């Protein structure tokens, strides 16, 4: 029996298809832009006075939604990196956006 027939042959991994990587990059860029826009809305909402609790609620809602978007984008990034279509540095932006959302929800809450 031939020794090579009993061993499994390992094929070298092919390079990721550039169109697939570009589609993944566009999907993540659009998601990160949407998350950034929600954060912009969250940070722009400042109450007009002590009677304006609605602005604070809108700010918290936008920041919470941005945090949820950042979590989804992080999961998508994980899938794309695991499939080796994108590199690990793509985790940087959703992590920063999630950190900014958590800051708005905790330390930087608009005061009434």
N, C-alpha and C positions, 0 to 999 in steps of 0.2 A: 504494500500500500504506500502510496506516495505521501510524503510528509506534508506537503502543501495542501493536499485534499482534506486532511483532518483539521488543519488550522483554518480559522476563518480569515478571510481576506478583508483587510480594512482598506476602504477606498478613501482617498483624501477628500475632505470636505470642499465642495466647490464654493467659490466666492459668492456672496449674496448678490442677487440680481439687482442691478442699479435702479430699475423701475420700482421694484418692491420696496427698496430702502427709501426711495423718494416718496412713495405713497405713504409709508409709515411716518416719515418726517413731516409731511403735510398734515396728516391726521393729528399728530402730536402738537404741531404748531398751532393749528386751529383751536385745539382744546386748551392749550396754554394761553392763547389770546383771549378766549372766552373767560377763563378763570381770572386772568389779569383784569379784564373789564369788570367782572363782578367785584373784585377787590377794589378797583377804582371807585365803584359806586359805594362800597362799604366805607371806604375812608373819606369820601366826599360828603357823606350824610352826617351833618352836624345839627343837633337840635337848636332851634331858634331861641328857646328859653326853657324854663323849668316845666312849663305846661306842655311842651312838645315831645311827648313820649313816642309818638309815631315814627319820628326820624330815627330814634334809637332802635326801635323794633325793625325798621327797614334795614338799618346798618347791620344788625345782628343776623337778619335773614340772608342778606347778600354775602356776608362773611361765612356763614354756615354753608350756603350753597357753593361758594368758592372752595371751601374745604372739601366738600363732597366731590366737586369736579376734580380737584387736585388728587384725591384718592383714586378716582377712576383713571385719570391720566397716568398716575404712577403705576397702576395695574397694567394698563396698555403698554407703557414703557417697558415694564418687566417682561411682558410677552414678546415684544419686539426685540429686546436685548437677548432674551433667552433663545430666540430663534436666530440670533446673530445677524439680524437685518440692520440693527443700529448699535451704536457703542454705548458704554455705560455713562458717559457724561450727560446723556439725555435725562438722567434722573435729577440733575441739578435744578432745573427750572421748576418742576412740580414740587420739589422739596422746599425751595425758597417761597413759592406761592403758598404752600400749606403752612409754612412758618409765619408768613405775613397774615394769613387768615386767623391762625390761632392767636397771634398777638392782638388782632383787632377784637377777637372774642373775649380775651382775658384782660390784658394789661392796658390796652388802648381803647377801651369801651368808651363811647361818647357819654359825657356826664350831663345829667339833667340839671 
